[in-house]
Amino acid sequence: MKVLITGVAGFIGSNLLDYLIEHTDWQITGIDNLSTGSEANIAEHKNNKRFTFVNQNCTDVKTLKEFDKVFHLAALPRIQPSFELITEHITANLVNGIHLIEVMIRDNKFPRLIYSGSSAIYGTPEHIPTAENEPVSCLSPYAFQKYEIEKYLELIATRYPIDYVTLRYFNPYGPRSFNPANKFNAYSSVVGIFLNRKKNGQELLITGDGGQKRDFIHVSDLAKANHLASVHPDKLNTAFNIGNGSTLSIVDLAKMISDKYSFIAKREGEADITFADITKAKTILKWLPVYKIEDYIKKETTS
Ligand SMILES: NC(=O)c1ccc[n+]([C@@H]2O[C@H](COP(=O)([O-])OP(=O)(O)OC[C@H]3O[C@@H](n4cnc5c(N)ncnc54)[C@H](O)[C@@H]3O)[C@@H](O)[C@H]2O)c1
């Protein structure tokens, strides 16, 4: 089996690489333009014969014929910068994915595409926990760009035999979520930011009143969902929520990490709550998250 991971040097891409190296015997090619990712994230696999890294833009990919599966993760996944650097975000979040779809059409070969989507497309949802049929309500250019790819996949599937699975991630945490070299660091996952500030002896800065709630999902559980989606025997052509199926307020998260925290202005464009209904992924993908955020935080704050 030969597979491609785009965005392999990023937070989730590098964890997916770890997972596939450990749980499969696949040949893995990873591409990344290192715009926000880091080669250090994939350094441990540098000499592994099963892994090839290519420093490349997704838009420079000429063919995908050699691959059986394509995991598309490359993106600029930050809500706040997507309001300012709009063209850059359209290129990263929309054009990259469209290019890969076009290459498949040109090749007339359709390896399964596992697309990393986002729960940001639900905005502040009306229904809690939120199922996949929740109305889309994008609060940011980022959310809209992530949704556009989903819609393109649906439309392209009406004309071509494309084979895809969209995984709508809720709020991922885990190793390498905070990359000091990433210019958008200030807007990365709150778990990584809080742990980094704690490590540096700084107080935690909570946006708004901290009452906003998030469904935190460990990155290894996300990687497992990618693996299961890629090997499912049926053509699925649908979207799955990938969250923990629970929710935690930011102030409660902060208290788990440190007793030194204060409050700063709320950020617009961010949901009040995320809370995944994961019944569909449990039923069809036979996926179940196993990690607990309390255990991760305990390990990170005591080691
Ligand atoms: N982290 C989250 O909170 C979150 C939540 C929901 C969905 N997602 C989705 O998961 C995916 C991975 O996110 P992440 O947190 O690992 O982000 P990340 O920024 O850590 O990784 C993204 C990687 O893509 C690379 N990249 C960007 N543009 C590229 C291009 N044109 N060509 C090649 N490589 C390119 C970057 O260098 C980076 O290594 C994204 O699609 C994101 O939208 C992330």
The ligand as an ORCA input file, in Angstrom:
! r2SCAN-3c Opt
* xyz 0 1
  N      -5.436     21.836     14.854
  C      -6.730     22.085     14.897
  O      -7.224     22.705     15.843
  C      -7.642     21.593     13.785
  C      -9.029     21.510     14.021
  C      -9.859     21.066     12.996
  C      -9.323     20.717     11.761
  N      -7.974     20.817     11.558
  C      -7.449     20.475     10.237
  O      -6.421     19.505     10.386
  C      -5.423     19.714      9.387
  C      -4.045     19.736     10.032
  O      -3.999     20.791     10.974
  P      -2.762     21.008     11.956
  O      -3.286     21.465     13.243
  O      -1.872     19.838     11.890
  O      -2.055     22.255     11.264
  P      -0.497     22.617     11.123
  O      -0.430     24.062     10.776
  O       0.260     22.126     12.295
  O      -0.097     21.730      9.864
  C      -0.445     22.059      8.554
  C       0.756     21.746      7.675
  O       0.425     22.050      6.314
  C       1.581     22.608      5.723
  N       1.160     23.372      4.536
  C       0.438     24.510      4.495
  N       0.248     24.899      3.219
  C       0.836     23.960      2.428
  C       0.975     23.792      1.030
  N       0.504     24.687      0.163
  N       1.641     22.722      0.562
  C       2.185     21.808      1.426
  N       2.094     21.925      2.765
  C       1.412     22.982      3.269
  C       2.213     23.448      6.813
  O       3.593     23.725      6.596
  C       1.974     22.565      8.037
  O       3.074     21.691      8.273
  C      -5.805     20.997      8.652
  O      -6.440     20.650      7.443
  C      -6.784     21.676      9.580
  O      -7.702     22.496      8.894
  C      -7.119     21.235     12.544
*
